[in-house]
Amino acid sequence: MLAIIAPGQGSQTPGMLSAWLEDAQIRTLAQEISDAIGLDVVRLGTTADADEIKDTANAQPLIVAAGLMSAHALGATGSFSYVAGHSVGEITAAAIAGALTPIDAMKLVRARGVEMAKAAGVTPSGMAAVLGGDRQVVLSAIADLGLIAANDNGGGQIVAAGDLDAIAQLAPEGARVRPLAVAGAFHTSYMQPAVEPLRTLAATMTTSAPSVGVLSNKDGAVLTEGAEVLERIVNQIANPVRWDLCMETLVSLGVTGVIEVAPAGTLVGLIKRAAPTIEQFAFKSLEDLDAARAFVANHGGK
């Protein structure tokens, strides 16, 4: 049984769309996306530097665009049973499952990036990955400093978010702390100002019943109604990501293989550590297409 998974912010790299855009159909899709949202994702994905694509307003639409392009290339409709995305990757997953149209997904993520960037500018805040250590010790250390476990990623990785001074003091026993190059405390109350504008936009969109189950970052639940998928995506902006629970759900459902769409690598690494019974494939470029299709043939089918 196969699932498609989609990464979140921080997975972007300069030039990451260049190889994908060599395909004429994908380049046409990229241009349609750019025209629809008023943002040149072709340029962002080919010639923009690391600082420009680190900007939340640019990073988020670029990541979702990359995921949709690689999913289009894969063309595995009917062969996978579930989708899941990490943070902004939930929007990619929703579009792959058909709960949102690709263009509506890109309009949503364009607004999400802009509004979250605005919210991040209100009060200085940040995030840091805590790697290793005892889970309860790490969670206690985060809470003691008034921080939030914004991403509980499983596999010995928890991302703390909140006040910059508190982030600098974070040092749980037995763990390593790595500050993240992000502009705010995503998935915490710091992002609350972004929620209502996204809810207003979402209310103008028409959803469809997804063709496969969509796993939710809230609690790992499998969603089958398009409206609920969209509602949870909006609410998740200011609430923690429970990727650990999504991985537990994949295991409990009997998923045997996952393909991570572009920009792939992060999520398959987490699954390898936390759910090693699931085989993983990182679909990083068109050069991987034949191998990806073989992986689909091996694990696909409902």
N, C-alpha and C positions, 0 to 999 in steps of 0.2 A: 504494500500500500504506500502510495506516494503523497508527499506534501510539498508545496512550493512555499518558500519563506523569503522574506524581503527585509533587508537591513535598514538601519536608522542612521541618524546624523552622526557624522564623524567618520563614515566609511568612504567619503569622497576623496579623490586625488586629482591633481591637475592632469588634463588630457584624457580623462577616463572615458569619454565618449568617442574618441578619435577612431578606434578600431571598429566600433559598432556602426559608425556613420559611413563606412565603406560600402555597406549594403544600401542599395538605392531605396528600397521600401522603408527601411528604418530611418534613412535621412529624410524622406518625405514625412514620416510620422513626427520626427523631431521638429521639422519646420512647421507642421500643423500645430503642434504643442506650443511652439514659440509664439506663433501668431495669435493663438487663442488666449494666452495669458499675458501677453505684452512683455515677455522676458526672453531674451535670446539664449536659449539653453544650448544651442549649437556652439556659440562662442564660449559660453561658460564651460562647456564640456570639452573644449579643444584648446583654446589659447589663453583662457583666464588663469591667473596665478593662484597659489595656495591661499593667499590672504583674501582674495576676492571670493573664492568658493567656500571659505570658512564662514563668511557672513551668513547668518541664519536665513536671511531673506533669499539668498542665492542657493545655499546648500540644500535646503529641503526640496525645492522643485527639481533641482538637478538630480538628486538621489532617486526621487520617484520616477522622473523621466527615464533614467538609466534602467530602473527595474522594469518599467513598461516596455522599453525597447527590447530588452533581453528576453522578456516573456513572449513578446511578439515573435522574435526569432525562433524561440523554442517551439512555439505552436503546439503545446502539449494538451490542449483542451480535450477533456474527456478521459485523460489518463491519470489525473491526480484527484485526490479525494478531499484534501483540506488545503487551506492557505493560512499563513500567519505572518505578521510583520512586527518588527520591533519599532516602537514609537512611530515616527513618521512613516515607517514601512507598513504600518496598518493601512495607510491610504493606498499604497501600491497593491497590497493584498486584496483590498476591497475591490479595486478595479480589475485585477486578474480574475477574481471570482464573479465579476459581473454585477456586483451590488451598486457600483457607480460606473458611469461611462469613463473612459480614459480622459476625456476633456474635462468633465466635471471633477474628476480626481485631481487633475492638474490645477484647475481653478481653486479648488479647496486648499491644496498644499501651497499654492502661491500666496493666498491670503494668510494661511497658517504661519508661513515663514515671516511675512511682513509683520503680523500682529505679535508674534512671539519675540521678534527683534525689538519691537516697540516696548513690550512688557519688560524685556531684559534691561532696557535702558532706564527704567524708572528707579531701580535700586541696584547698586552693584552687587553681583552675586556670581557664583560659579559652581563647578562640579569637579569631583575627583573620583577616580576609580580606586577602590580598595580591593587588593588582590591577595587571596589567601587568608589565613587566620581562621580562628573559630567563628562560625557564623554569629552566635549569640554575643560573643565578645565584640565583634565588629559592629553589630546593630546597636549594642549598648553604647559604644564609644561615639557613634554617630548621633544618637539621641541625646547623650550627655552634653554635647556641644550645641544643641538646638538645631542640628542639621536633619535632613530628611533622606531616607534611603529611596532615592528617586527611581533608580533602576535596580531591581533585584534580578540579576541576570543568571543566577545559578553558576555552577562550575567554579565556585570560589571567587566570584566577581560581584561586588555590590558597588553601585555608584552613589556617592553622597552628594547632596546639593544644598546650597544655602549661602549664608554670609561668608565673604571671602576670608575674613580674619579667622573664623571658625574652621574653614577648610584648611587654612595654613597650620592650625593646631592639631589637626586630625592625625593620630598615630596609634591605631589599635595594636595591641601586643600581637606579635606573630604575623603581621600583615604588612604589605607594601602599599604605599599611597602614591598614586600618579595623577597629578592635576590634569584636567582635560582642557583642550583648546576650544572652549565654547564660551559664548558671551553671556550666559545666564544660568539660573537654576531651573532648568526645564523639568516639567512634571512635578512641580511643587506649587504652593499658593502664590509664589512670585509670578506665575504665569496666568493668574486669574483674570487680569485685564484682557487677555487674548480670547477668552472663552466666548463672551457674548457676541463679538463681531463674527466669530466663526459660526455660532449658532444661528445668527441671522442669515448668513450666507447659505448654510446647510438647509434652512427652511425653504429656500427657493429651488432646491434640487430634487429631482425625481429619482428614487431608488428602485432597484429591482431585487427580487429574491435571488440570492447568490446561487450559482450553479453547484457550489461545494460548500462545506462548512467553513466558517471564518472564525479563527480563534481570537479571543479578546485579550488584550494586555491587562485588563482590569483583574481578571481572575482565571484566565485560561479556558473560560467557557466557550463552547462551540455555538456560534450564532447562525441562524438560518433565515433571518428576516433582514432585508436591506435597511429598513428604517432604524432598527436597533444597531446595526453595524455603524451607521453614520452617527447616530446619537453617542455611541460609546467613543468613537474617534474624537468627537468634539470634547467630551468630558475628560478624556484622557490627557488633554493638554496640561491640566493642572493637578493631575493625580499620578501616583507612582506606576511605573511599568513593571509588571510581574512576568517577566520572560521565563523565570524559573517555573511558574505554573503552566505556561504555554508548553514548555518542554515536557513537563509531567503529563499533560494532556496528550501530546503526540505519542508518548510511550503507551499510555493507557488505551489509546484508540487502535493500537496495533500497527502504527506507521512503521514501515521498514526502511524507507529512504526519504531524504529531503534534498531538494535542489534549491540552493540560495541564488536568487537572481542578482544581477549587477546592482551596485558594486559589491561583489560577493567576497566572503572570507571571514567576516567577524562572527556571524551566527553559526556557521558550520563548526568553527572552533569551539564555541560554547557547547554545542550539542555533542561534539566529540568527547568533551570532558564530563558533561553532566548526564548524557544519555547515549553512551557508546554502543548500545544495541541497535541504534538507528544509523544506517549508512548515510554518508554525507557527500554532496557534490557541490563545489563552488563553480558556478557558471560565470566566468570572468570575462570571456571574450568570444568572438565568433569562431576562433580556433578551437574552442571547446565544444562546438555544436554537435559534432558527430558523437563524441563521448557522452554528452548530455542526453542525446536521444537514445543512446544505448542504455543509459542509466534509467531513463523513463521506461523503456521496454522491459527492463528487468524488474522494476518496482511498480509500474503503473497498472491501471485497471482497478475498478471498484469491486 
